[in-house]
Amino acid sequence: MKKLTRLKTVRERRALSQGELGELAGLAKMTVHRIETGQHAPYPSTARKLARALGVEPHELFEEVG
């Protein structure tokens, strides 16, 4: 599974804490933390929840290519 390498950047641009993002996405704050630090690679459904909560497409949370 891919890592959401841009999650923290997008979250911070939206001025959200990990806890606030977790609430919006229906996830625990610790889950958001583990994904951001690379300790956990999210399931596709989790990536979609995070993207929806941030108002972006899921692919925007992955590392940019090129």
N, C-alpha and C positions, 0 to 999 in steps of 0.2 A: 504494500500500500504506500502511496505517496504521502509525503509530509506537507502540512500546510505552512510552508515557510513564510508566507506573507501575512498570516493571521494576526500576529501582534501589531504589525504596521497598520493594517486596515483597522483593527480595533482601536488603536491609539488615535488614528485620524478621526474616528467617530467619537472620541473623548469618552470611551467606555472603559470601566474597570473589568477585570476578568470576571468578577462576580456579577456585574450588570449584564455582560454578554451571556454568561451562563444562564441567568434568569430569562433573558429574551429568547434564548435558543432552547430552553428546557433542559439544560445540562448543569452539572455541578461545577462550581468554581474550580475545583481540583482537576476536573476533566479538561477544562480550558487551559489551565496551567500546564498540564502534562503534554497537551498537544502543542502548545506554544514553545515549550522547551525541548521538544523532540523526543520526550520519554514515551510517547504514545502516538501511533499513527491511527488516525480516525477511520472508522467505517465510512463508506460513501454516504450513508444516511446522516451521519453526524456532520460531515462536511457540508451537506446540503442545509442542515439546520443552522449551522454557524453562518453560512453565506446568506441565508434568508434573513437571519437576525441582523446582519450587517448591511443588508440591502445591496448585495453584490451577487454576481454569478459565481458558482463554486470554483471555476477555473481561475478566477482572480485571486484566490487565496494560495495558489500554488506558486512555486518559484518561477520567475520570468525566464524565458528561454531566449537566448540571443543577446 
